Amino acid sequence: MANSLTPDRVVARFARLGQPGRRGFGGATDAAEAAALRQATRGDHDLNPGWTPPSTELRPAAVLVPLVDRAGCMSVLLTQRTEHLSAHAGQISFPGGRIETSDRDATEAALRETEEEVGLTRDHVTLIGRLDTYVTGTGFEITPVVGIIKVP
């Protein structure tokens, strides 16, 4: 069965989205400001209404959302984090992690982390855009970077 979501259609949809923004709310001390930012930010609080955002500065992180193109049919590559990690152990995730000071930006961090975690080198990734940031209950502000991986 053919997948109707082809790489060309994915790229066209991203072109219509416009530029995502950083809309995090970490460190907001004013309750009204935190509430307003909470409404404008995607995160764990969307499905957990009682969750309160961290009052400290959010830690920047980036993930690659790898869309795998196999003969025009798209799928998503996910990883499972190892059980011995202190944060997010055993979770299904996109490859990625903290943005290091040596990284130029979120895109570079996502590509570096992907290569470290799954061995996928950046020359196999065609970047097509970014999604809005996402705030986790553990205090990370994640920038999702989307790329197409062409399988020979």
DSSP file (Angstrom, degrees, kcal/mol; ACC not computed):
  #  RESIDUE AA STRUCTURE BP1 BP2  ACC     N-H-->O    O-->H-N    N-H-->O    O-->H-N    TCO  KAPPA ALPHA  PHI   PSI    X-CA   Y-CA   Z-CA
    1    1 A M              0   0    0      0, 0.0     2,-0.2     0, 0.0     0, 0.0   0.000 360.0 360.0 360.0 127.4    0.0    0.0    0.0
    2    2 A A        -     0   0    0      1,-0.1     2,-0.5    71,-0.0    71,-0.1  -0.482 360.0-128.4 -76.8 141.1    1.5    3.3   -1.0
    3    3 A N        -     0   0    0     -2,-0.2    -1,-0.1     1,-0.1     0, 0.0  -0.787   9.4-153.6 -88.4 125.8    2.0    6.1    1.6
    4    4 A S  S    S+     0   0    0     -2,-0.5     2,-1.3     1,-0.2    -1,-0.1   0.603  77.6  86.1 -77.9  -9.8    0.4    9.3    0.4
    5    5 A L        +     0   0    0     69,-0.1    69,-0.4     4,-0.1    -1,-0.2  -0.695  65.5 177.2 -93.4  86.9    2.8   11.4    2.5
    6    6 A T     >  -     0   0    0     -2,-1.3     4,-2.3    67,-0.1     3,-0.2  -0.405  44.7-105.3 -85.4 163.3    5.8   11.6    0.1
    7    7 A P  H  > S+     0   0    0      0, 0.0     4,-2.5     0, 0.0     5,-0.2   0.890 121.9  53.7 -54.6 -40.6    9.0   13.6    0.8
    8    8 A D  H  > S+     0   0    0      1,-0.2     4,-2.1     2,-0.2     5,-0.1   0.891 109.0  48.1 -63.3 -39.1    7.8   16.3   -1.6
    9    9 A R  H  > S+     0   0    0      2,-0.2     4,-2.1    -3,-0.2    -1,-0.2   0.876 110.6  51.7 -69.4 -36.9    4.5   16.7    0.2
   10   10 A V  H  X S+     0   0    0     -4,-2.3     4,-2.1     2,-0.2    -2,-0.2   0.940 110.9  47.5 -63.4 -46.8    6.3   16.9    3.6
   11   11 A V  H  X S+     0   0    0     -4,-2.5     4,-1.9     1,-0.2    -2,-0.2   0.904 111.1  51.7 -61.2 -42.1    8.6   19.6    2.3
   12   12 A A  H  X S+     0   0    0     -4,-2.1     4,-1.3     1,-0.2    -1,-0.2   0.890 108.5  51.1 -63.3 -39.3    5.7   21.6    0.9
   13   13 A R  H  X S+     0   0    0     -4,-2.1     4,-1.0     1,-0.2     3,-0.3   0.908 109.0  50.8 -64.9 -41.1    3.8   21.4    4.2
   14   14 A F  H >X S+     0   0    0     -4,-2.1     4,-0.8     1,-0.2     3,-0.5   0.874 104.8  57.2 -64.0 -36.2    6.9   22.7    6.1
   15   15 A A  H 3< S+     0   0    0     -4,-1.9     3,-0.3     1,-0.2    -1,-0.2   0.844 107.3  48.9 -63.3 -32.3    7.1   25.6    3.6
   16   16 A R  H 3< S+     0   0    0     -4,-1.3    -1,-0.2    -3,-0.3    -2,-0.2   0.696  97.9  70.9 -79.4 -19.3    3.6   26.6    4.5
   17   17 A L  H << S-     0   0    0     -4,-1.0    -1,-0.2    -3,-0.5    -2,-0.2   0.824  89.3-147.4 -68.8 -31.9    4.2   26.5    8.3
   18   18 A G     <  -     0   0    0     -4,-0.8    -1,-0.2    -3,-0.3    -2,-0.1  -0.331  42.6 -34.7  85.4-178.1    6.4   29.5    8.5
   19   19 A Q        -     0   0    0     -2,-0.1   112,-0.1   110,-0.1     2,-0.1  -0.659  61.3-134.6 -83.9 123.3    9.2   30.0   10.9
   20   20 A P        -     0   0    0      0, 0.0     2,-0.3     0, 0.0   111,-0.1  -0.373  22.3-143.1 -71.6 157.3    8.7   28.4   14.4
   21   21 A G        -     0   0    0    112,-0.1   112,-0.9    -2,-0.1     2,-0.7  -0.784  18.3-106.5-119.6 164.3    9.6   30.5   17.4
   22   22 A R        +     0   0    0     -2,-0.3   110,-0.1   110,-0.1   121,-0.0  -0.812  43.1 165.3 -87.3 116.7   11.1   30.0   20.8
   23   23 A R        +     0   0    0     -2,-0.7    -1,-0.1    19,-0.1    17,-0.1  -0.078  15.1 149.3-126.1  34.4    8.2   30.3   23.1
   24   24 A G        -     0   0    0      1,-0.1   117,-0.0    17,-0.1    14,-0.0  -0.210  34.3-158.5 -70.0 160.9    9.5   28.8   26.4
   25   25 A F    >   +     0   0    0     13,-0.1     3,-1.6    12,-0.0    -1,-0.1   0.224  39.4 138.5-124.5  12.9    8.4   30.0   29.8
   26   26 A G  T 3  S+     0   0    0      1,-0.2    31,-0.2     3,-0.0    29,-0.2  -0.346  71.3  19.1 -62.9 137.6   11.2   28.9   32.1
   27   27 A G  T 3  S+     0   0    0     27,-0.7     2,-0.3    29,-0.6    -1,-0.2   0.434  79.5 150.1  86.5  -0.6   12.1   31.4   34.7
   28   28 A A    <   -     0   0    0     -3,-1.6    -1,-0.3    26,-0.3    -3,-0.0  -0.523  20.3-179.2 -67.8 124.1    8.9   33.4   34.6
   29   29 A T        +     0   0    0     -2,-0.3     2,-0.5    -3,-0.1    -1,-0.2   0.713  58.2  82.8 -97.5 -24.3    8.3   34.9   38.1
   30   30 A D  S  > S-     0   0    0      1,-0.1     4,-2.7     2,-0.0     5,-0.2  -0.705  72.4-145.2 -83.7 126.9    5.0   36.6   37.4
   31   31 A A  H  > S+     0   0    0     -2,-0.5     4,-2.2     1,-0.2     5,-0.1   0.880  99.5  49.3 -60.7 -40.9    2.1   34.2   37.7
   32   32 A A  H  > S+     0   0    0      2,-0.2     4,-2.3     1,-0.2    -1,-0.2   0.903 112.2  48.6 -66.0 -40.7    0.1   36.0   34.9
   33   33 A E  H  > S+     0   0    0      2,-0.2     4,-2.7     1,-0.2     5,-0.3   0.931 111.4  49.5 -64.2 -44.9    3.1   35.9   32.6
   34   34 A A  H  X S+     0   0    0     -4,-2.7     4,-2.2     1,-0.2    -2,-0.2   0.895 111.4  49.7 -61.0 -40.2    3.8   32.2   33.3
   35   35 A A  H  X S+     0   0    0     -4,-2.2     4,-1.6    -5,-0.2    -1,-0.2   0.908 112.1  47.4 -65.7 -42.0    0.1   31.5   32.6
   36   36 A A  H  X S+     0   0    0     -4,-2.3     4,-1.0     1,-0.2    -2,-0.2   0.920 114.5  45.9 -65.6 -43.9    0.1   33.4   29.3
   37   37 A L  H  X S+     0   0    0     -4,-2.7     4,-0.6     1,-0.2     3,-0.3   0.866 107.2  59.1 -67.1 -35.1    3.3   31.7   28.2
   38   38 A R  H >< S+     0   0    0     -4,-2.2     3,-0.8    -5,-0.3    -1,-0.2   0.892 104.2  51.1 -59.9 -39.7    2.0   28.3   29.2
   39   39 A Q  H 3< S+     0   0    0     -4,-1.6    -1,-0.2     1,-0.2    -2,-0.2   0.793 112.6  46.4 -67.5 -27.8   -0.9   28.8   26.8
   40   40 A A  H 3< S+     0   0    0     -4,-1.0     2,-0.4    -3,-0.3    -1,-0.2   0.434 102.9  77.4 -94.6  -0.5    1.5   29.6   24.0
   41   41 A T  S << S-     0   0    0     -3,-0.8     2,-0.3    -4,-0.6    93,-0.1  -0.896  70.3-137.3-117.6 139.1    3.9   26.8   24.6
   42   42 A R  E     +a  134   0A   0     91,-0.7    93,-2.1    -2,-0.4     2,-0.3  -0.715  49.4 112.3 -88.1 142.9    3.7   23.1   23.7
   43   43 A G  E >  S-a  135   0A   0     -2,-0.3     3,-2.0    91,-0.3     4,-0.4  -0.992  78.3 -54.0 176.8-172.7    4.8   20.7   26.4
   44   44 A D  G >> S+     0   0    0     91,-2.4     3,-1.0    -2,-0.3     4,-0.7   0.769 118.4  70.4 -58.3 -27.3    4.1   18.1   29.0
   45   45 A H  G 34 S+     0   0    0     90,-0.3    -1,-0.3     1,-0.2     6,-0.2   0.711  80.5  75.7 -65.6 -19.8    1.5   20.4   30.6
   46   46 A D  G <4 S+     0   0    0     -3,-2.0    -1,-0.2     1,-0.2    -2,-0.2   0.881 110.7  25.8 -59.5 -37.9   -0.8   19.9   27.6
   47   47 A L  T <4 S+     0   0    0     -3,-1.0    -1,-0.2    -4,-0.4    -2,-0.2   0.432 123.4  55.4-104.8  -1.7   -1.8   16.4   28.8
   48   48 A N    ><  -     0   0    0     -4,-0.7     3,-2.3     1,-0.1    -1,-0.2  -0.712  62.3-179.5-131.1  79.7   -1.1   17.0   32.5
   49   49 A P  T 3  S+     0   0    0      0, 0.0    -1,-0.1     0, 0.0    -4,-0.1   0.729  79.8  56.2 -59.0 -24.7   -3.2   20.0   33.5
   50   50 A G  T 3  S+     0   0    0      2,-0.1     2,-0.2     0, 0.0    -5,-0.1   0.542  81.8 112.1 -83.7  -5.6   -1.9   20.0   37.2
   51   51 A W    <   -     0   0    0     -3,-2.3    -3,-0.1    -6,-0.2    -6,-0.0  -0.466  57.2-149.5 -72.8 136.0    1.7   20.2   36.1
   52   52 A T        -     0   0    0     -2,-0.2     3,-0.1    85,-0.1    -2,-0.1  -0.903  21.2-115.8-105.5 131.9    3.5   23.4   37.0
   53   53 A P        -     0   0    0      0, 0.0    84,-0.1     0, 0.0   -19,-0.0  -0.282  41.8 -90.2 -63.9 150.9    6.3   24.6   34.8
   54   54 A P        -     0   0    0      0, 0.0   -27,-0.7     0, 0.0   -26,-0.3  -0.309  25.8-145.7 -59.9 143.4    9.8   24.8   36.3
   55   55 A S  S    S+     0   0    0    -29,-0.2     2,-0.2   -28,-0.1     3,-0.1   0.410  76.8  78.3 -91.3   2.5   10.6   28.1   37.9
   56   56 A T  S    S-     0   0    0      1,-0.1   -29,-0.6   -30,-0.0   -28,-0.2  -0.585 100.8 -72.7-103.7 169.8   14.2   27.8   36.9
   57   57 A E        -     0   0    0    -31,-0.2     2,-0.1    -2,-0.2    -1,-0.1  -0.383  54.8-117.2 -60.4 133.4   15.8   28.4   33.5
   58   58 A L        -     0   0    0     -4,-0.1    82,-0.2    -2,-0.1    -1,-0.1  -0.462  22.5-121.1 -72.8 146.1   15.0   25.6   31.1
   59   59 A R  E     -b  140   0A   0     80,-3.0    82,-2.4    -2,-0.1     2,-0.2  -0.789  29.1-123.8 -90.0 124.8   17.9   23.5   29.7
   60   60 A P  E     +b  141   0A   0      0, 0.0    39,-2.3     0, 0.0     2,-0.3  -0.460  39.3 163.4 -73.7 136.9   18.2   23.7   25.9
   61   61 A A  E     -bC 142  98A   0     80,-2.3    82,-2.3    37,-0.3     2,-0.3  -0.932  19.3-153.9-143.4 165.4   18.0   20.4   24.0
   62   62 A A  E     -bC 143  97A   0     35,-2.7    35,-2.1    -2,-0.3     2,-0.3  -0.997   5.3-168.9-144.3 146.2   17.4   19.4   20.4
   63   63 A V  E     -bC 144  96A   0     80,-1.9    82,-3.0    -2,-0.3     2,-0.5  -0.940  21.3-127.3-129.6 155.2   16.2   16.3   18.7
   64   64 A L  E     -b  145   0A   0     31,-2.8    82,-0.2    -2,-0.3    -2,-0.0  -0.904  10.2-153.2 -99.1 130.0   16.1   15.1   15.1
   65   65 A V  E     -b  146   0A   0     80,-3.4    82,-1.8    -2,-0.5     2,-0.8  -0.828  23.0-158.9 -97.1  91.6   12.7   14.1   13.8
   66   66 A P  E     -b  147   0A   0      0, 0.0    11,-2.2     0, 0.0     2,-0.8  -0.642   9.7-164.7 -85.1 111.8   14.1   11.7   11.1
   67   67 A L  E     -bD 148  76A   0     80,-3.0    82,-2.9    -2,-0.8     2,-0.5  -0.845  15.5-146.4 -93.3 112.7   11.6   11.0    8.4
   68   68 A V  E     -bD 149  75A   0      7,-3.1     7,-1.6    -2,-0.8     2,-0.8  -0.703   5.4-154.2 -89.6 124.0   12.9    7.9    6.5
   69   69 A D  E     +bD 150  74A   0     80,-3.4    82,-2.3    -2,-0.5     2,-0.7  -0.860  16.9 174.8-100.8 106.1   12.2    7.9    2.8
   70   70 A R  E >  S- D   0  73A   0      3,-2.6     3,-1.9    -2,-0.8    80,-0.1  -0.905  77.2 -36.0-113.2 101.8   12.1    4.3    1.5
   71   71 A A  T 3  S-     0   0    0     -2,-0.7    -1,-0.1    80,-0.4     3,-0.1   0.874 123.0 -46.6  52.7  42.7   11.1    4.3   -2.2
   72   72 A G  T 3  S+     0   0    0      1,-0.2     2,-0.5   -70,-0.1    -1,-0.3   0.397 115.2 114.2  84.6  -3.8    8.7    7.2   -1.6
   73   73 A C  E <   -D   70   0A   0     -3,-1.9    -3,-2.6   -67,-0.1     2,-0.3  -0.887  57.6-142.6-101.8 130.3    7.1    5.8    1.5
   74   74 A M  E     +D   69   0A   0     -2,-0.5     2,-0.3   -69,-0.4    -5,-0.2  -0.704  25.6 163.7 -98.2 142.0    7.8    7.7    4.7
   75   75 A S  E     -D   68   0A   0     -7,-1.6    -7,-3.1    -2,-0.3     2,-0.4  -0.916  32.6-116.6-141.9 170.3    8.4    6.3    8.2
   76   76 A V  E     -D   67   0A   0     -2,-0.3     2,-0.6    -9,-0.2    -9,-0.2  -0.930  17.6-137.6-115.4 133.5    9.8    7.8   11.4
   77   77 A L        +     0   0    0    -11,-2.2     2,-0.3    -2,-0.4    -2,-0.0  -0.796  28.6 177.6 -90.0 123.1   13.0    6.6   13.1
   78   78 A L        -     0   0    0     -2,-0.6     2,-0.3    16,-0.1    16,-0.2  -0.852  12.9-152.9-120.4 159.1   12.6    6.4   16.9
   79   79 A T  E     -G   93   0B   0     14,-3.7    14,-3.1    -2,-0.3     2,-0.5  -0.825  12.8-131.5-122.6 165.4   15.1    5.2   19.6
   80   80 A Q  E     -G   92   0B   0     -2,-0.3    12,-0.2    12,-0.2    11,-0.1  -0.985  26.0-130.4-118.5 122.8   14.6    3.7   23.0
   81   81 A R        -     0   0    0     10,-3.0     9,-0.4    -2,-0.5     7,-0.0  -0.384  32.5-100.0 -69.5 145.9   16.7    5.2   25.8
   82   82 A T    >   -     0   0    0      7,-0.1     8,-1.0     1,-0.1     3,-1.0  -0.249  24.6-121.4 -67.2 156.3   18.7    2.8   27.9
   83   83 A E  T 3  S+     0   0    0      6,-0.3     6,-0.1     1,-0.2    -1,-0.1   0.689 103.8  63.6 -72.6 -20.2   17.4    1.9   31.3
   84   84 A H  T 3  S+     0   0    0      3,-0.0    -1,-0.2     5,-0.0     2,-0.1   0.474  75.2 112.6 -88.8  -0.1   20.4    3.1   33.3
   85   85 A L    <   -     0   0    0     -3,-1.0     4,-0.3     1,-0.1     3,-0.1  -0.378  66.1-137.0 -72.0 150.8   20.1    6.8   32.4
   86   86 A S  S    S+     0   0    0      1,-0.1     2,-0.4     2,-0.1    -1,-0.1   0.780  89.1  44.5 -78.4 -26.4   19.2    9.3   35.1
   87   87 A A  S    S-     0   0    0      1,-0.1    -1,-0.1     0, 0.0    -2,-0.1  -0.973 126.9  -7.0-123.1 132.5   16.7   11.2   32.9
   88   88 A H  S >  S-     0   0    0     -2,-0.4     3,-1.6     1,-0.2    -7,-0.2   0.779  80.4-172.4  62.4  31.4   14.0    9.7   30.6
   89   89 A A  T 3   +     0   0    0     -4,-0.3    -6,-0.3     1,-0.3    -1,-0.2  -0.295  65.7   3.0 -59.5 133.9   15.3    6.1   31.1
   90   90 A G  T 3  S+     0   0    0     -8,-1.0    -1,-0.3    -9,-0.4    -7,-0.1   0.420  95.2 141.2  74.9  -1.1   13.7    3.5   28.9
   91   91 A Q    <   -     0   0    0     -3,-1.6   -10,-3.0    -9,-0.2     2,-0.4  -0.412  57.1-118.2 -77.1 149.4   11.6    6.0   27.0
   92   92 A I  E     +G   80   0B   0    -12,-0.2     2,-0.3    -2,-0.1   -12,-0.2  -0.718  54.0 155.0 -79.4 133.8   10.9    5.9   23.3
   93   93 A S  E     -G   79   0B   0    -14,-3.1   -14,-3.7    -2,-0.4     3,-0.0  -0.944  48.5 -96.7-153.0 168.1   12.3    9.1   21.8
   94   94 A F        -     0   0    0     -2,-0.3     2,-0.2   -16,-0.2   -16,-0.1  -0.644  59.2 -92.4 -80.9 152.3   13.8   10.9   18.9
   95   95 A P  S    S+     0   0    0      0, 0.0   -31,-2.8     0, 0.0     2,-0.3  -0.492  81.9  90.0 -65.9 136.8   17.6   10.9   18.8
   96   96 A G  E     +C   63   0A   0     17,-0.3     2,-0.3   -33,-0.3   -33,-0.2  -0.965  37.8 178.4 162.4-176.4   18.9   14.0   20.5
   97   97 A G  E     -C   62   0A   0    -35,-2.1   -35,-2.7    -2,-0.3    16,-0.1  -0.961  46.4 -11.7 176.0-161.4   20.0   15.6   23.7
   98   98 A R  E     -C   61   0A   0     -2,-0.3     2,-0.7   -37,-0.2   -37,-0.3  -0.216  59.6-117.7 -62.6 147.2   21.4   18.7   25.3
   99   99 A I        -     0   0    0    -39,-2.3     2,-0.1    -3,-0.0    -1,-0.1  -0.803  35.6-148.9 -84.7 117.7   22.7   21.6   23.3
  100  100 A E    >   -     0   0    0     -2,-0.7     3,-1.5     5,-0.1     9,-0.1  -0.445  23.3-112.6 -86.0 159.8   26.4   21.8   24.2
  101  101 A T  T 3  S+     0   0    0      1,-0.3    -1,-0.1    -2,-0.1    -2,-0.0   0.770 117.8  60.1 -63.1 -24.6   28.4   25.1   24.2
  102  102 A S  T 3  S+     0   0    0      7,-0.0     2,-0.3     2,-0.0    -1,-0.3   0.634  86.0  94.8 -78.6 -13.1   30.4   23.8   21.3
  103  103 A D    <   -     0   0    0     -3,-1.5     3,-0.1     1,-0.1    -4,-0.0  -0.626  68.7-147.5 -80.0 134.6   27.2   23.5   19.2
  104  104 A R  S    S-     0   0    0     -2,-0.3     2,-0.3     1,-0.1    -1,-0.1   0.887  73.3 -28.3 -64.7 -39.3   26.5   26.4   16.9
  105  105 A D  S  > S-     0   0    0     -3,-0.0     4,-2.0     1,-0.0    -1,-0.1  -0.904  77.8 -73.2-162.5-175.9   22.7   26.0   17.2
  106  106 A A  H  > S+     0   0    0     -2,-0.3     4,-2.7     1,-0.2     5,-0.2   0.858 124.1  56.6 -63.3 -36.6   19.9   23.5   17.8
  107  107 A T  H  > S+     0   0    0      1,-0.2     4,-2.3     2,-0.2    -1,-0.2   0.937 107.8  46.7 -62.1 -46.8   20.3   22.0   14.4
  108  108 A E  H  > S+     0   0    0      1,-0.2     4,-2.6     2,-0.2    -1,-0.2   0.900 112.6  50.8 -62.4 -39.9   24.0   21.2   14.9
  109  109 A A  H  X S+     0   0    0     -4,-2.0     4,-2.9     2,-0.2     5,-0.2   0.921 109.7  49.7 -63.6 -43.9   23.2   19.7   18.3
  110  110 A A  H  X S+     0   0    0     -4,-2.7     4,-2.1     1,-0.2   -46,-0.3   0.910 113.8  45.5 -62.2 -42.6   20.4   17.5   16.9
  111  111 A L  H  X S+     0   0    0     -4,-2.3     4,-2.1     2,-0.2    -2,-0.2   0.905 114.2  48.6 -68.0 -41.4   22.7   16.2   14.1
  112  112 A R  H  X S+     0   0    0     -4,-2.6     4,-2.3    -5,-0.2    -2,-0.2   0.945 113.4  46.5 -62.3 -48.9   25.6   15.6   16.5
  113  113 A E  H  X S+     0   0    0     -4,-2.9     4,-2.6     1,-0.2   -17,-0.3   0.879 110.5  53.5 -63.4 -38.3   23.5   13.7   19.0
  114  114 A T  H  X>S+     0   0    0     -4,-2.1     4,-2.7    -5,-0.2     6,-0.9   0.915 109.8  47.5 -63.1 -43.1   21.9   11.6   16.2
  115  115 A E  H  X5S+     0   0    0     -4,-2.1     4,-1.2     4,-0.2    -2,-0.2   0.914 114.3  47.3 -64.3 -41.6   25.3   10.6   15.0
  116  116 A E  H  <5S+     0   0    0     -4,-2.3    -2,-0.2    -5,-0.2    -1,-0.2   0.895 119.8  38.1 -64.9 -40.6   26.4    9.7   18.5
  117  117 A E  H  <5S+     0   0    0     -4,-2.6    -2,-0.2    -5,-0.2    -3,-0.2   0.884 136.4   9.6 -83.9 -40.6   23.3    7.8   19.4
  118  118 A V  H  <5S-     0   0    0     -4,-2.7    -3,-0.2    -5,-0.2    -2,-0.2   0.422  93.7-115.5-124.6   0.0   22.4    5.9   16.2
  119  119 A G     << +     0   0    0     -4,-1.2     2,-0.7    -5,-0.7    -4,-0.2   0.596  62.8 146.0  78.0  10.4   25.4    6.4   13.9
  120  120 A L        -     0   0    0     -6,-0.9    -1,-0.2    -9,-0.1    -2,-0.1  -0.735  40.9-143.3 -84.2 113.0   23.4    8.3   11.3
  121  121 A T    >   -     0   0    0     -2,-0.7     3,-2.1     1,-0.1     4,-0.1  -0.427  17.5-116.8 -80.4 153.2   25.8   10.9    9.8
  122  122 A R  G >  S+     0   0    0      1,-0.3     3,-1.6     2,-0.2    -1,-0.1   0.729 109.3  69.7 -62.4 -23.9   24.7   14.4    8.9
  123  123 A D  G 3  S+     0   0    0      1,-0.3    -1,-0.3     3,-0.1    -2,-0.0   0.621  96.2  55.4 -71.9  -9.0   25.5   13.9    5.2
  124  124 A H  G <  S+     0   0    0     -3,-2.1    26,-0.7    25,-0.1     2,-0.5   0.372  95.6  83.9 -97.0   2.7   22.6   11.4    5.1
  125  125 A V  E <   -E  149   0A   0     -3,-1.6     2,-0.7    24,-0.2    24,-0.2  -0.924  58.8-162.4-113.9 125.4   20.1   14.0    6.4
  126  126 A T  E     -E  148   0A   0     22,-2.5    22,-2.7    -2,-0.5     2,-0.2  -0.918  24.2-140.0-101.6 109.1   18.3   16.6    4.3
  127  127 A L  E     +E  147   0A   0     -2,-0.7    20,-0.3    20,-0.2     3,-0.1  -0.470  29.0 170.1 -72.7 136.0   17.1   19.2    6.7
  128  128 A I  E     -     0   0A   0     18,-2.6     2,-0.3     1,-0.4    19,-0.2   0.510  53.0 -61.0-123.7  -9.9   13.6   20.6    5.9
  129  129 A G  E     -E  146   0A   0     17,-1.3    17,-3.1  -110,-0.0    -1,-0.4  -0.965  45.2 -87.8 158.9-173.9   12.7   22.7    9.0
  130  130 A R  E     -E  145   0A   0     -2,-0.3    15,-0.2    15,-0.2     2,-0.2  -0.930  24.3-140.6-129.7 154.1   12.0   23.0   12.7
  131  131 A L        -     0   0    0     13,-2.4     3,-0.1    -2,-0.3    -2,-0.0  -0.629  43.6 -75.8-103.0 169.4    8.9   22.6   14.8
  132  132 A D        -     0   0    0     -2,-0.2    -1,-0.2     1,-0.1  -110,-0.1  -0.272  60.4 -93.1 -61.1 152.2    8.0   24.7   17.8
  133  133 A T        -     0   0    0   -112,-0.9   -91,-0.7    10,-0.1     2,-0.4  -0.239  36.9-146.6 -65.4 158.0    9.9   24.1   21.0
  134  134 A Y  E     -aF  42 142A   0      8,-2.2     8,-3.5   -93,-0.1     2,-0.5  -0.996   2.7-144.7-132.6 132.0    8.5   21.7   23.5
  135  135 A V  E     -aF  43 141A   0    -93,-2.1   -91,-2.4    -2,-0.4   -90,-0.3  -0.852  15.0-153.2-102.7 128.5    8.9   21.9   27.3
  136  136 A T    >   -     0   0    0      4,-2.7     3,-1.6    -2,-0.5     4,-0.1  -0.583  27.0-116.7 -96.3 160.5    9.3   18.8   29.4
  137  137 A G  T 3  S+     0   0    0      1,-0.3    -1,-0.1    -2,-0.2   -85,-0.1   0.645 113.9  62.9 -66.9 -15.0    8.4   18.2   33.0
  138  138 A T  T 3  S-     0   0    0      2,-0.1    -1,-0.3   -84,-0.0    -3,-0.0   0.294 124.3 -97.7 -95.2   9.2   12.1   17.6   33.7
  139  139 A G  S <  S+     0   0    0     -3,-1.6   -80,-3.0     1,-0.3     2,-0.4   0.699  77.2 134.4  89.8  20.3   13.0   21.2   32.7
  140  140 A F  E     -b   59   0A   0    -82,-0.2    -4,-2.7    -4,-0.1     2,-0.6  -0.826  43.3-153.1-101.7 143.0   14.2   20.8   29.1
  141  141 A E  E     -bF  60 135A   0    -82,-2.4   -80,-2.3    -2,-0.4     2,-0.4  -0.950  24.4-158.7-110.3 108.7   13.2   23.0   26.3
  142  142 A I  E     -bF  61 134A   0     -8,-3.5    -8,-2.2    -2,-0.6   -80,-0.2  -0.746  13.1-156.5 -99.6 130.9   13.5   20.8   23.2
  143  143 A T  E     -b   62   0A   0    -82,-2.3   -80,-1.9    -2,-0.4     2,-0.5  -0.920  15.6-147.5-101.1 112.7   13.9   22.1   19.6
  144  144 A P  E     -b   63   0A   0      0, 0.0   -13,-2.4     0, 0.0     2,-0.5  -0.713  11.1-164.4 -82.7 124.8   12.7   19.5   17.1
  145  145 A V  E     -bE  64 130A   0    -82,-3.0   -80,-3.4    -2,-0.5     2,-0.4  -0.938  10.1-147.0-109.2 127.0   14.7   19.6   13.9
  146  146 A V  E     +bE  65 129A   0    -17,-3.1   -18,-2.6    -2,-0.5   -17,-1.3  -0.807  23.9 164.6-103.8 133.7   13.1   17.7   11.0
  147  147 A G  E     -bE  66 127A   0    -82,-1.8   -80,-3.0    -2,-0.4     2,-0.5  -0.989  32.3-126.2-144.6 153.5   15.1   16.0    8.3
  148  148 A I  E     -bE  67 126A   0    -22,-2.7   -22,-2.5    -2,-0.3     2,-0.6  -0.865  17.9-157.2-101.3 131.8   14.5   13.4    5.5
  149  149 A I  E     -bE  68 125A   0    -82,-2.9   -80,-3.4    -2,-0.5     2,-0.6  -0.943   9.9-149.1-109.2 118.1   16.8   10.4    5.5
  150  150 A K  E     -b   69   0A   0    -26,-0.7   -80,-0.2    -2,-0.6   -82,-0.1  -0.774   6.1-150.9 -91.0 123.7   17.0    8.8    2.0
  151  151 A V              0   0    0    -82,-2.3   -80,-0.4    -2,-0.6    -2,-0.0  -0.828 360.0 360.0 -94.4 126.7   17.5    5.0    2.1
  152  152 A P              0   0    0      0, 0.0    -1,-0.1     0, 0.0   -82,-0.1   0.519 360.0 360.0 -65.9 360.0   19.4    3.7   -0.9
